[in-house]
Amino acid sequence: MFSIPWDHHRRIIDKCKDLNKAIFFVKKTLENNWSRDVLLNWLGTDLYERDGKAITNFRTTLPSVEGDLAQQITKDPYHFDFLNLREKHDERELEDQLIKNVTRFLLELGKGFSYMGRQFRLSVGSQEFFPDLLFYNTNIHAYIVIELKAQTFQPSFLGQLSFYVSAINNQFKTESDNPTIGLLICKEKDNVVAKYALDAYNQPIGISEYQLSQLFPKDFKSSLPTIEELESGLKN
């Protein structure tokens, strides 16, 4: 508690009425060496509600300590509010925008992520495969394979991701690395379906959603005049 400045504590106390949330931001400030302005920026977000909340099977597929650490590096949902995407975007467009804004993407992923490549080439047998994104996390010393889906989660998505995790383990993981982790980030998911689907896999996999910025409040459209109202106003 005495490892961060008193002014940081004041800001946290002002913004956090929940003790657990306050302690969370104290730890985050210490881990990331946040300045006062950076802390204030994060206090104004829902980081506490999202951090470590992905649906995963880490606690059954990884040793307890590694599983807890792996869970902590996840978020649900991920905020991609820095992207400029069409409403009906596809995976390639999403991937292009994330790489174009890779610095912001790394900040959203969190501490310790290093970018290894996109459409990372894997040669398995006589075939080639290309997982969307590959990262290495220096905090948990493990490769992270990320697959993007601009659609609702389907259990079939996990088969492909599990295969990529296995391939990275066999071809790139060294004795000093922890098991590779797969992370599926989709447009939306049914949490019950996601939990059931994970039961069938012994590879460490997490499932999260992503959210884009909401440019207008939910009731914005209803507050606009209709065409009929506009025409009536012009006539009058």
Buried (B, 14 or more C-beta within 10 A) or exposed (E): EEEBEEEBBEBBEEBBEEEEBBEBBBEBBEEEEBEBEEBBEBBEEEBBEBBBBBBBBBBEBBEEEBBBBBBBBBBBBBBBBBBEBEEEBBBEBBBBBBBEBEEBBBEBBBBBBEBBEBEBEBEEEEEEBEBBBBBBBEBBBBBBBBBBBBEEBEEEBBEEBBBBBBBBBEEBBEEEBBBBBBBBBBBEBEEEBBBEBBEEBEBBBBBBBBBBEEEEEEEEEEEEEEEEEEEEEEEE
